[in-house]
């Protein structure tokens, strides 16, 4: 992928602000390979989650964004310059899915929120099957990512990549997509439990 200088300029410009506001802590960045196609599958709590997730990595992360954000000309221009592309929520947007899959075939690092929308609290929502379907179609490993607010700071933790075998795939199909989505979500939940336990141990330490 050609380096997007606009993306890295904007990220560098806002990085001090976000680190100060959210007191960011990043764990497991070495689990994200320096190149090659991977899907970052994360929980979703804040509108700025795509920025926070990408800010911890040296690579650019491409995201799908809800199509409503592209209705304003400036927002459309800005998001497009950052490498985002629109998706229609609540219906099968095959065009956006094909765009996502083509970007993976080009070796990009793609981000997607497995819950499909933002949770209103720190609880997890049921996982959608979009991540597992795309992973199977493109034969792409998935990296579970969990962000958790702990003691007033945001902890962004990148887990180890999950292969198709790790996600339980054999032949594909609806049942395997649901099962793979649950497996990915279980890894995200396990990351949170690990981070909460580490914080508690440090507190009592």
Secondary structure in CASP SS format (residue, H / E / C, confidence):
PFRMAT SS
TARGET T0000
AUTHOR 0000-0000-0000
METHOD secondary structure of the structure
MODEL  1
X C 1.00
X C 1.00
X C 1.00
X C 1.00
X H 1.00
X H 1.00
X H 1.00
X H 1.00
X H 1.00
X H 1.00
X H 1.00
X H 1.00
X H 1.00
X H 1.00
X H 1.00
X H 1.00
X H 1.00
X H 1.00
X H 1.00
X H 1.00
X H 1.00
X H 1.00
X C 1.00
X C 1.00
X E 1.00
X E 1.00
X E 1.00
X C 1.00
X H 1.00
X H 1.00
X H 1.00
X C 1.00
X C 1.00
X C 1.00
X C 1.00
X C 1.00
X C 1.00
X E 1.00
X E 1.00
X E 1.00
X E 1.00
X E 1.00
X C 1.00
X C 1.00
X C 1.00
X C 1.00
X C 1.00
X C 1.00
X H 1.00
X H 1.00
X H 1.00
X H 1.00
X H 1.00
X H 1.00
X H 1.00
X C 1.00
X C 1.00
X C 1.00
X C 1.00
X C 1.00
X E 1.00
X E 1.00
X E 1.00
X E 1.00
X E 1.00
X E 1.00
X H 1.00
X H 1.00
X H 1.00
X H 1.00
X C 1.00
X C 1.00
X H 1.00
X H 1.00
X H 1.00
X H 1.00
X H 1.00
X H 1.00
X H 1.00
X H 1.00
X H 1.00
X C 1.00
X C 1.00
X C 1.00
X E 1.00
X E 1.00
X E 1.00
X C 1.00
X C 1.00
X C 1.00
X C 1.00
X C 1.00
X C 1.00
X H 1.00
X H 1.00
X H 1.00
X H 1.00
X H 1.00
X H 1.00
X H 1.00
X H 1.00
X H 1.00
X H 1.00
X H 1.00
X H 1.00
X C 1.00
X C 1.00
X C 1.00
X E 1.00
X E 1.00
X E 1.00
X E 1.00
X E 1.00
X C 1.00
X C 1.00
X C 1.00
X C 1.00
X C 1.00
X C 1.00
X C 1.00
X C 1.00
X C 1.00
X C 1.00
X C 1.00
X C 1.00
X C 1.00
X C 1.00
X C 1.00
X C 1.00
X H 1.00
X H 1.00
X H 1.00
X H 1.00
X H 1.00
X H 1.00
X H 1.00
X H 1.00
X H 1.00
X C 1.00
X C 1.00
X C 1.00
X E 1.00
X E 1.00
X E 1.00
X E 1.00
X E 1.00
X E 1.00
X E 1.00
X E 1.00
X E 1.00
X C 1.00
X C 1.00
X E 1.00
X E 1.00
X E 1.00
X E 1.00
X E 1.00
X E 1.00
X E 1.00
X E 1.00
X E 1.00
X E 1.00
X C 1.00
X C 1.00
X C 1.00
X C 1.00
X C 1.00
X C 1.00
X C 1.00
X C 1.00
X C 1.00
X C 1.00
X C 1.00
X H 1.00
X H 1.00
X H 1.00
X H 1.00
X H 1.00
X H 1.00
X H 1.00
X H 1.00
X H 1.00
X H 1.00
X H 1.00
X H 1.00
X H 1.00
X H 1.00
X H 1.00
X H 1.00
X H 1.00
X H 1.00
X H 1.00
X H 1.00
X H 1.00
X H 1.00
X H 1.00
X H 1.00
X H 1.00
X H 1.00
X H 1.00
X H 1.00
X H 1.00
X H 1.00
X H 1.00
X C 1.00
END
